[in-house]
Amino acid sequence: MKNYLDFEKPIAELQRKLDDLRKHRESHGLEISLDKEIRQIEKKIEDERKRIFSDLTPWQRVQLARHPKRPFTLDYVRTVFTGFTELHGDRLFGDDQAMVGGFAQLEGHKVVLIGTQKGRDTKENIRRNFGSAHPEGYRKALRLMRIADKFSLPIITVIDTAGAYPGIGAEERHIAEAIAVNLREMILMEVPIIAVVIGEGGSGGALGIGVADRVLILENAYYSVISPEGCAAILWKDRSAAPKAAEALKITAKDLLELGLVDDVVPEPIGGAHNDLGVTAAALKEKLMFHLDHLCKLSPGARLKSRYSKYRAHGRFVEVQLAAE
């Protein structure tokens, strides 16, 4: 059954009418008489879909990024890459299944692929910890990145997490230190690195595998230092102000591209990535190939210099000379 979001209610109502008409036609054998009405409703659904999705608010895009049917990391692993061989464990504590990674192939490129993975049902979500990695997840990611750097394999990271896990166990095993080490090491890796935000890009949990030569983001994904609900709770003392916070945070793909915080936006089909995984995967593959081909032509020294300059340029400020009293 299709999951409709609140702002998709007009589409849901039209779809119900269409389904009822089709059932009525089948049960009464009215093949010809209802065809015209069915085509009219199909046209209305398409027009309504285009109208709604041509002007989404930041909060509506956040809702799409969290859609229960939205493709996850392993969905893109199956559709964009070939020959994926998963590796496990951080060789220090355990194997965090919220973080997946291993060797894969992207057309002619052999790569190391790393990403955060959510679950589809309650059982899998518990196993994957809802996509929120523990310290051992980030240390596993770093172990794989060091293998990639040693054998000159490009690194592709796939980000879809509300944030790193903030529990007591994670704090005892030094989650902040694990993320900080990843930031330091990723900026120094000599191989090409591409990061892709496919859904939620939350806080340090996303940034822990997000330092890259190129940062891509899907059209309806978001990338933020804090969730809209968290921001609303702090600034407005009311989590219901999340739509206002989402707009103020400038977390959508369009805003991030304008601010220079991401390098490219991957288009999604009308209605979101979950409506057509094949189309979304093809668009993502095209973008990945374009940027990877370009990065592989650069020398390691040129990549390091460019990566350093990229992150030094983040953030905008204005200096004002105050008049002497």
Rosetta blueprint (number, residue, H / E / L):
1 M L
2 K L
3 N L
4 Y L
5 L L
6 D H
7 F H
8 E H
9 K H
10 P H
11 I H
12 A H
13 E H
14 L H
15 Q H
16 R H
17 K H
18 L H
19 D H
20 D H
21 L H
22 R H
23 K H
24 H H
25 R H
26 E H
27 S H
28 H H
29 G L
30 L L
31 E L
32 I L
33 S L
34 L L
35 D H
36 K H
37 E H
38 I H
39 R H
40 Q H
41 I H
42 E H
43 K H
44 K H
45 I H
46 E H
47 D H
48 E H
49 R H
50 K H
51 R H
52 I H
53 F H
54 S L
55 D L
56 L L
57 T L
58 P H
59 W H
60 Q H
61 R H
62 V H
63 Q H
64 L H
65 A H
66 R L
67 H L
68 P L
69 K L
70 R L
71 P L
72 F L
73 T H
74 L H
75 D H
76 Y H
77 V H
78 R H
79 T H
80 V H
81 F L
82 T E
83 G E
84 F E
85 T E
86 E E
87 L L
88 H L
89 G L
90 D L
91 R L
92 L L
93 F L
94 G L
95 D L
96 D L
97 Q L
98 A L
99 M E
100 V E
101 G E
102 G E
103 F E
104 A E
105 Q E
106 L E
107 E L
108 G L
109 H E
110 K E
111 V E
112 V E
113 L E
114 I E
115 G E
116 T E
117 Q L
118 K L
119 G L
120 R L
121 D L
122 T H
123 K H
124 E H
125 N H
126 I H
127 R H
128 R H
129 N H
130 F H
131 G H
132 S L
133 A L
134 H L
135 P H
136 E H
137 G H
138 Y H
139 R H
140 K H
141 A H
142 L H
143 R H
144 L H
145 M H
146 R H
147 I H
148 A H
149 D H
150 K H
151 F L
152 S L
153 L L
154 P L
155 I E
156 I E
157 T E
158 V E
159 I E
160 D E
161 T E
162 A L
163 G L
164 A L
165 Y L
166 P L
167 G L
168 I H
169 G H
170 A H
171 E H
172 E H
173 R L
174 H L
175 I H
176 A H
177 E H
178 A H
179 I H
180 A H
181 V H
182 N H
183 L H
184 R H
185 E H
186 M H
187 I H
188 L H
189 M L
190 E L
191 V L
192 P L
193 I E
194 I E
195 A E
196 V E
197 V E
198 I E
199 G E
200 E E
201 G E
202 G E
203 S H
204 G H
205 G H
206 A H
207 L H
208 G L
209 I L
210 G L
211 V L
212 A L
213 D L
214 R E
215 V E
216 L E
217 I E
218 L E
219 E L
220 N L
221 A L
222 Y E
223 Y E
224 S E
225 V L
226 I L
227 S L
228 P H
229 E H
230 G H
231 C H
232 A H
233 A H
234 I H
235 L H
236 W L
237 K L
238 D L
239 R H
240 S H
241 A H
242 A H
243 P H
244 K H
245 A H
246 A H
247 E H
248 A H
249 L H
250 K L
251 I L
252 T E
253 A H
254 K H
255 D H
256 L H
257 L H
258 E H
259 L H
260 G L
261 L L
262 V L
263 D L
264 D E
265 V E
266 V E
267 P L
268 E L
269 P L
270 I L
271 G L
272 G L
273 A H
274 H H
275 N H
276 D L
277 L H
278 G H
279 V H
280 T H
281 A H
282 A H
283 A H
284 L H
285 K H
286 E H
287 K H
288 L H
289 M H
290 F H
291 H H
292 L H
293 D H
294 H H
295 L H
296 C H
297 K L
298 L L
299 S L
300 P H
301 G H
302 A H
303 R H
304 L H
305 K H
306 S H
307 R H
308 Y H
309 S H
310 K H
311 Y H
312 R H
313 A L
314 H L
315 G L
316 R L
317 F L
318 V L
319 E L
320 V L
321 Q L
322 L L
323 A L
324 A L
325 E L
